Amino acid sequence: MPNPKNLLIGSAVIIGLAAALPLVFPYDAVKNQLENKLTKINGGKTTIAKIEFSYQPAPVFTLQNVVIDSPEAAQIAEVAIPVTSYNLLNYGKSIRDVTVRNATFSRAFALDLPNRVKSDTSGVKIDRLNLEQASVKLESNTVGPIDGELLFNPDGSIGDLVIRADQGRAEIQVQPASAGQFKVQFNARGWELPFGHPVKFDFLKLMGTANADGLLISDIRGDIYGGIVTGSAQLAWGQEWILTGQIFSKTINVEPLITVFSPITRSTGRMNSDVTFKYQSPTYNQLFKQPQIQGRFIIQDGTLHNFDLITPLKSQSPTVLRRGGQTNFSTLAGGITINTNSIKLHSLILESGKLRTRANVVIQEGKISGSAASQLAAGAVIVSNNLNITGLLSAPELRSEGSNRPQSDVINNTAQTKDEIIE
């Protein structure tokens, strides 16, 4: 009868040898065979600098410094192939959850990837591929790094590339279409714009097509601050990045939107707007730092905070009103122009019952300047004044030369002229 102690020692030795075998296996002996298999799968000559195995944190084979075609076309620091039950049971047929780390692709290689990747002649299929810190080189800059997931169709061709960002709140889906064309869809929930100001969308969807020259966004739809936005845009890349488009908004609750830019001087009400925009930069990560925005807006049934347009009309003497107060209005409409250095609000018209104010304002580096002309009709009396607007956006100053009460014939002529201007 075998000695139990010897059986235990023998079992331990066998288990130890089995566990140590992957660590001492001569991988260089199979490296050429693996390179040939990968060459058939990705359609380009593939070389592997080194193959390693590790048990921690989980059993995994790692291909080091993988090059496809040339280092300029595609270079991958690591390809990690996990030793899982799925990969073991489907050995030689299918493999999933492969992770590609720190990869750099040329633009031509990335665009041609759907035509390259396929099942090889032995029928080995890739089921799912994870991307970590992948980048695409353009002529003068690099896009990325990004993290994502590459999904494959049953025939081994590429199905979808899914890129997730901002802790899963934003997702980009890229799907091959016709030759050199890709369908692109962006979905986000509870997502803040990465433009320097945390404007937050409850929901945002962008749909379009991409090719070697850029991205055409044919449909923009979003829910933001109780209203909706729609529009379209176009992004061209190459020597420079150029983003242009047009956005329409309806019934947006304007207070939380304006509070993002100015927590003190702001407005309430519901806003409709029509805005065109253009951004241009040599690199994509600097794209939104040089805005060129123009548009028109109208806000209804709101209150203008930190601007009291009524009090200066009560005095015929020069006055200076510093910060505070508010003005209710039925409509506040005008134009807006935004560039790198300033925000211009022009042709502003505020109406509130018998009060009408016209104004032009410039906001630059936290300072505000401009002028306003108000007219208040109270029965047969019409009171008007002119205001100079100065100071900080957070603490504006309204300087009045004093209100005046013109004679009846002047009143009629003035009122008619202003009505004609507004019309």
VEXBAVO-735370 format. One record per residue (C-alpha): z, y, x; chain. Coordinates in Angstrom, 2 decimals, padded with zeros to 5 digits, m for minus. Last residue first. Layout:
BEGIN
       up    north     east  chain
        Z        Y        X      A
...
This chain:
BEGIN
       up    north     east  chain
  m035.44   097.05  m039.92      A
  m032.57   098.21  m037.78      A
  m034.47   101.24  m036.56      A
  m035.60   102.17  m040.08      A
  m032.06   101.90  m041.38      A
  m030.86   104.08  m038.49      A
  m033.43   106.78  m039.32      A
  m032.54   106.74  m043.00      A
  m028.82   107.05  m042.28      A
  m029.41   109.94  m039.90      A
  m031.67   111.82  m042.35      A
  m029.19   111.36  m045.22      A
  m026.22   112.39  m043.09      A
  m028.04   115.44  m041.75      A
  m028.67   116.61  m045.33      A
  m025.01   115.89  m046.27      A
  m023.48   117.68  m043.33      A
  m022.31   115.63  m040.34      A
  m018.73   114.31  m039.95      A
  m017.87   113.71  m036.30      A
  m015.68   111.29  m034.37      A
  m014.25   112.05  m030.95      A
  m015.63   111.65  m027.44      A
  m014.53   108.03  m027.57      A
  m013.59   105.81  m024.63      A
  m013.09   102.11  m025.43      A
  m011.41   100.26  m022.55      A
  m011.76   096.50  m022.09      A
  m008.89   094.27  m020.88      A
  m010.04   090.65  m020.43      A
  m013.65   091.72  m019.91      A
  m012.36   094.30  m017.46      A
  m012.83   098.04  m017.77      A
  m015.57   100.05  m019.49      A
  m017.14   100.63  m022.90      A
  m018.29   104.16  m023.70      A
  m018.09   104.88  m027.40      A
  m020.11   107.12  m029.68      A
  m018.88   108.30  m033.05      A
  m019.70   108.43  m036.74      A
  m017.98   109.35  m040.01      A
  m019.91   109.46  m043.28      A
  m018.25   111.09  m046.27      A
  m019.60   110.75  m049.80      A
  m017.68   107.52  m050.36      A
  m016.45   106.24  m047.03      A
  m019.47   105.43  m044.85      A
  m018.56   104.41  m041.31      A
  m021.03   104.82  m038.45      A
  m020.61   103.40  m034.97      A
  m022.54   103.90  m031.71      A
  m021.65   101.61  m028.82      A
  m021.99   101.81  m025.05      A
  m021.81   099.51  m022.06      A
  m019.67   098.13  m019.29      A
  m017.60   095.00  m018.76      A
  m016.08   093.61  m015.58      A
  m015.34   089.94  m014.83      A
  m017.99   089.75  m012.11      A
  m020.62   091.22  m014.43      A
  m020.61   091.65  m018.21      A
  m023.18   094.11  m019.59      A
  m022.99   095.51  m023.13      A
  m025.39   097.23  m025.52      A
  m024.18   098.40  m028.92      A
  m024.98   099.27  m032.54      A
  m022.16   099.55  m035.06      A
  m022.27   099.61  m038.86      A
  m019.21   100.00  m041.03      A
  m019.55   100.23  m044.84      A
  m018.83   096.51  m045.37      A
  m018.70   095.06  m041.89      A
  m021.94   095.13  m039.94      A
  m022.29   094.66  m036.18      A
  m025.68   095.15  m034.54      A
  m026.18   094.28  m030.88      A
  m029.50   095.30  m029.36      A
  m028.38   093.87  m026.01      A
  m025.73   091.54  m024.70      A
  m026.33   091.18  m020.96      A
  m024.56   088.53  m018.89      A
  m024.54   089.02  m015.13      A
  m024.90   087.70  m011.60      A
  m026.81   084.42  m011.78      A
  m028.73   085.27  m014.94      A
  m027.90   085.45  m018.64      A
  m029.74   087.49  m021.27      A
  m028.44   087.72  m024.83      A
  m029.89   089.33  m027.94      A
  m028.19   090.58  m031.06      A
  m026.36   089.81  m034.26      A
  m022.84   090.28  m035.60      A
  m022.61   089.75  m039.36      A
  m019.88   090.08  m042.01      A
  m017.49   091.72  m039.61      A
  m013.77   092.06  m038.89      A
  m012.77   094.24  m035.97      A
  m009.79   093.55  m033.73      A
  m006.95   095.22  m031.92      A
  m006.00   094.97  m028.30      A
  m007.13   096.46  m025.04      A
  m007.10   100.11  m024.11      A
  m008.25   102.73  m026.57      A
  m009.07   106.07  m024.98      A
  m009.45   109.03  m027.31      A
  m011.38   112.30  m027.49      A
  m010.41   114.28  m030.61      A
  m012.03   113.84  m034.02      A
  m009.78   110.85  m034.65      A
  m010.11   108.12  m037.28      A
  m013.38   106.72  m035.92      A
  m011.61   105.59  m032.71      A
  m009.40   103.27  m034.85      A
  m012.27   101.38  m036.52      A
  m014.05   099.80  m033.52      A
  m011.04   097.79  m032.33      A
  m012.30   095.32  m029.72      A
  m009.81   092.76  m028.32      A
  m010.94   090.19  m030.91      A
  m014.17   090.45  m032.91      A
  m013.57   088.73  m036.25      A
  m015.96   086.55  m038.18      A
  m018.04   086.12  m041.31      A
  m021.40   085.45  m039.70      A
  m022.58   085.25  m036.10      A
  m026.27   085.83  m035.33      A
  m027.96   084.93  m032.07      A
  m031.04   085.69  m030.00      A
  m032.07   084.25  m026.66      A
  m032.66   084.48  m022.96      A
  m031.38   082.32  m020.13      A
  m032.26   082.29  m016.43      A
  m029.51   080.31  m014.72      A
  m029.05   080.04  m010.94      A
  m026.12   077.70  m010.27      A
  m027.42   074.98  m012.56      A
  m029.84   073.47  m010.05      A
  m027.57   073.34  m007.00      A
  m027.05   069.55  m007.20      A
  m030.76   069.13  m007.92      A
  m031.90   070.70  m004.65      A
  m034.52   073.42  m003.97      A
  m033.41   075.24  m007.14      A
  m034.77   076.46  m010.47      A
  m033.15   076.73  m013.89      A
  m034.96   078.08  m016.95      A
  m033.68   078.65  m020.46      A
  m034.81   079.55  m023.97      A
  m032.25   080.22  m026.70      A
  m032.35   080.40  m030.50      A
  m028.98   080.88  m032.17      A
  m026.94   080.35  m035.34      A
  m023.24   081.14  m035.17      A
  m020.24   080.65  m037.45      A
  m017.28   083.00  m037.10      A
  m014.64   083.95  m034.54      A
  m015.05   086.25  m031.57      A
  m013.77   086.67  m028.04      A
  m011.98   088.92  m025.59      A
  m008.91   086.92  m024.55      A
  m009.94   083.37  m023.54      A
  m013.32   084.46  m022.15      A
  m015.85   081.84  m021.01      A
  m014.43   078.68  m022.61      A
  m012.98   080.87  m025.38      A
  m016.56   081.74  m026.36      A
  m017.27   078.16  m027.41      A
  m013.88   077.61  m029.07      A
  m014.46   080.78  m031.16      A
  m018.14   080.22  m032.05      A
  m017.78   077.52  m034.68      A
  m021.42   076.46  m034.58      A
  m023.31   076.81  m037.85      A
  m026.74   076.05  m036.39      A
  m028.01   075.91  m032.81      A
  m031.53   075.90  m031.39      A
  m032.27   075.10  m027.74      A
  m035.45   075.70  m025.73      A
  m036.51   074.29  m022.40      A
  m037.06   074.65  m018.68      A
  m035.71   072.77  m015.65      A
  m037.33   073.26  m012.24      A
  m036.31   071.28  m009.15      A
  m038.19   072.27  m006.03      A
  m040.35   070.46  m003.42      A
  m040.68   067.71  m005.97      A
  m039.02   067.62  m009.34      A
  m040.02   068.84  m012.78      A
  m037.59   068.77  m015.71      A
  m038.80   069.55  m019.24      A
  m036.77   070.44  m022.31      A
  m036.52   070.06  m026.07      A
  m034.30   071.32  m028.87      A
  m031.54   070.62  m031.33      A
  m027.92   071.75  m031.59      A
  m025.45   071.06  m034.38      A
  m022.25   072.65  m035.65      A
  m018.52   071.86  m035.89      A
  m017.79   072.75  m032.27      A
  m020.68   070.67  m030.88      A
  m022.75   067.87  m032.35      A
  m025.95   067.19  m030.41      A
  m029.63   066.45  m030.63      A
  m032.29   066.95  m027.95      A
  m035.74   065.39  m028.45      A
  m038.86   065.50  m026.29      A
  m037.16   065.51  m022.92      A
  m040.06   065.31  m020.45      A
  m038.90   064.18  m017.01      A
  m040.59   064.70  m013.67      A
  m043.63   064.20  m011.45      A
  m043.33   060.49  m010.62      A
  m042.77   059.59  m014.27      A
  m040.16   060.12  m016.97      A
  m040.12   059.92  m020.76      A
  m037.80   061.40  m023.37      A
  m034.65   061.15  m025.45      A
  m031.47   063.22  m025.21      A
  m028.37   062.47  m027.28      A
  m025.11   064.42  m027.42      A
  m021.89   063.84  m029.36      A
  m018.58   065.70  m029.60      A
  m019.97   068.06  m026.99      A
  m017.65   070.07  m024.74      A
  m018.44   073.30  m022.90      A
  m016.34   072.97  m019.73      A
  m017.87   075.85  m017.74      A
  m019.29   075.27  m014.22      A
  m022.43   073.53  m015.47      A
  m021.22   069.93  m015.66      A
  m021.31   069.97  m019.49      A
  m018.25   068.29  m020.99      A
  m018.53   064.98  m022.85      A
  m016.55   063.77  m025.85      A
  m019.39   061.37  m026.54      A
  m022.55   061.06  m024.46      A
  m025.92   059.37  m024.75      A
  m028.97   059.91  m022.51      A
  m032.22   058.07  m023.18      A
  m035.15   057.61  m020.81      A
  m038.38   055.70  m021.35      A
  m040.19   055.15  m018.07      A
  m043.80   055.64  m017.01      A
  m045.54   054.56  m013.78      A
  m047.52   051.87  m015.58      A
  m046.50   051.81  m019.25      A
  m042.85   051.59  m020.31      A
  m039.97   050.64  m018.01      A
  m036.53   051.34  m019.52      A
  m033.92   053.84  m018.32      A
  m030.61   054.19  m020.17      A
  m028.25   057.00  m019.17      A
  m024.59   056.93  m020.23      A
  m021.88   059.56  m020.54      A
  m018.25   059.10  m021.65      A
  m017.86   056.01  m019.46      A
  m015.40   057.50  m017.00      A
  m017.60   060.56  m016.38      A
  m020.69   058.50  m015.56      A
  m022.58   055.38  m016.57      A
  m026.09   054.43  m015.48      A
  m027.88   051.65  m017.39      A
  m031.19   050.38  m016.01      A
  m032.92   048.31  m018.62      A
  m035.25   045.31  m018.86      A
  m036.55   044.50  m015.38      A
  m038.70   041.36  m015.27      A
  m037.17   037.89  m014.85      A
  m038.95   036.29  m017.82      A
  m035.70   036.35  m019.85      A
  m035.52   040.17  m019.40      A
  m033.30   041.73  m016.75      A
  m030.41   044.21  m016.76      A
  m029.70   046.64  m013.93      A
  m026.21   048.18  m014.04      A
  m025.12   051.54  m012.72      A
  m023.38   053.65  m010.13      A
  m025.05   056.74  m008.71      A
  m025.39   058.41  m005.30      A
  m027.49   060.24  m006.10      A
  m030.82   061.99  m005.88      A
  m031.83   062.93  m002.33      A
  m033.55   066.00  m000.91      A
  m036.79   067.40   000.53      A
  m039.47   064.85  m000.30      A
  m037.32   062.65  m002.51      A
  m034.92   059.90  m001.46      A
  m033.32   057.79  m004.19      A
  m029.64   056.87  m003.99      A
  m027.37   053.94  m004.93      A
  m023.59   054.25  m004.65      A
  m022.79   051.01  m006.47      A
  m025.45   049.13  m008.43      A
  m024.66   045.96  m010.38      A
  m027.40   043.39  m011.02      A
  m027.56   041.11  m014.07      A
  m029.51   037.94  m014.87      A
  m031.56   037.42  m011.74      A
  m033.86   034.44  m012.16      A
  m034.70   031.53  m009.87      A
  m037.87   029.87  m011.17      A
  m039.05   028.26  m007.95      A
  m042.13   030.49  m007.92      A
  m040.00   033.63  m007.86      A
  m038.90   035.44  m010.99      A
  m039.85   039.11  m011.01      A
  m039.03   042.43  m009.35      A
  m042.02   044.26  m007.90      A
  m043.78   045.88  m010.86      A
  m040.52   047.23  m012.30      A
  m039.56   048.49  m008.79      A
  m042.69   050.62  m008.33      A
  m040.97   053.88  m009.28      A
  m038.00   053.11  m007.02      A
  m040.25   052.14  m004.08      A
  m042.37   055.30  m004.38      A
  m039.27   057.56  m004.57      A
  m037.80   055.92  m001.47      A
  m034.71   053.79  m001.91      A
  m031.23   054.04  m000.40      A
  m028.60   051.40  m001.19      A
  m024.87   051.82  m000.62      A
  m023.83   048.67  m002.46      A
  m025.88   046.12  m004.42      A
  m023.70   043.83  m006.53      A
  m024.86   040.46  m007.89      A
  m023.29   039.87  m011.28      A
  m025.74   037.11  m012.24      A
  m027.71   034.22  m010.82      A
  m030.17   031.83  m012.45      A
  m031.99   028.57  m011.73      A
  m031.24   027.34  m008.21      A
  m027.51   027.16  m008.89      A
  m026.85   027.51  m012.61      A
  m023.48   025.73  m012.63      A
  m022.42   027.43  m009.38      A
  m023.59   030.91  m010.46      A
  m021.88   030.59  m013.84      A
  m018.64   029.20  m012.36      A
  m018.47   032.12  m009.96      A
  m019.04   032.49  m006.22      A
  m019.96   036.18  m006.16      A
  m023.12   037.42  m004.41      A
  m022.52   040.78  m002.68      A
  m025.56   042.63  m001.30      A
  m024.47   045.17   001.30      A
  m025.85   048.14   003.24      A
  m029.16   048.19   001.41      A
  m032.30   049.80   002.87      A
  m035.46   050.34   000.86      A
  m038.71   052.16   001.72      A
  m037.74   054.09   004.87      A
  m035.89   051.08   006.30      A
  m039.10   049.06   005.87      A
  m040.64   046.55   003.44      A
  m037.21   045.59   002.04      A
  m034.24   045.89   004.41      A
  m030.85   044.19   003.88      A
  m028.02   045.45   006.08      A
  m025.39   042.74   005.41      A
  m025.70   039.94   002.86      A
  m022.26   039.16   001.48      A
  m021.18   035.83  m000.03      A
  m018.18   036.08  m002.31      A
  m014.95   034.26  m003.15      A
  m012.55   036.78  m004.72      A
  m010.33   039.55  m003.28      A
  m010.63   038.05  m000.74      A
  m012.24   034.65  m000.09      A
  m014.94   036.02   002.21      A
  m018.34   034.84   003.39      A
  m020.79   036.63   005.71      A
  m024.57   036.77   006.16      A
  m026.15   039.06   008.77      A
  m029.16   041.31   009.44      A
  m031.15   040.25   006.40      A
  m034.90   040.92   006.21      A
  m037.09   041.22   003.13      A
  m040.88   041.51   002.99      A
  m041.68   043.04  m000.40      A
  m042.35   041.64  m003.88      A
  m038.72   041.63  m005.02      A
  m038.37   037.96  m005.99      A
  m040.81   036.44  m003.50      A
  m039.28   038.36  m000.60      A
  m035.82   037.31  m001.77      A
  m036.83   033.64  m001.46      A
  m038.37   034.18   001.98      A
  m035.23   035.98   003.21      A
  m033.08   033.11   001.91      A
  m035.11   030.52   003.85      A
  m034.95   032.65   006.98      A
  m031.18   033.02   006.66      A
  m030.57   029.27   006.20      A
  m029.80   028.39   009.85      A
  m028.32   031.84   010.45      A
  m025.64   030.87   007.96      A
  m024.02   028.45   010.40      A
  m021.01   027.44   008.21      A
  m017.71   028.39   009.82      A
  m016.21   030.50   007.03      A
  m017.85   028.52   004.23      A
  m016.32   025.31   005.67      A
  m012.74   026.60   005.84      A
  m011.89   025.79   002.23      A
  m013.48   022.36   002.39      A
  m011.75   021.64   005.70      A
  m008.39   022.73   004.29      A
  m008.86   020.61   001.16      A
  m009.70   017.58   003.30      A
  m006.71   018.17   005.60      A
  m004.33   018.63   002.66      A
  m005.60   015.44   001.06      A
  m005.03   013.52   004.30      A
  m001.49   014.86   004.65      A
  m000.65   013.89   001.07      A
  m002.19   010.45   001.47      A
  m000.25   009.93   004.74      A
   003.02   010.81   003.01      A
   002.22   008.50   000.13      A
   001.82   005.58   002.60      A
  m000.98   003.37   001.45      A
   000.00   000.00   000.00      A
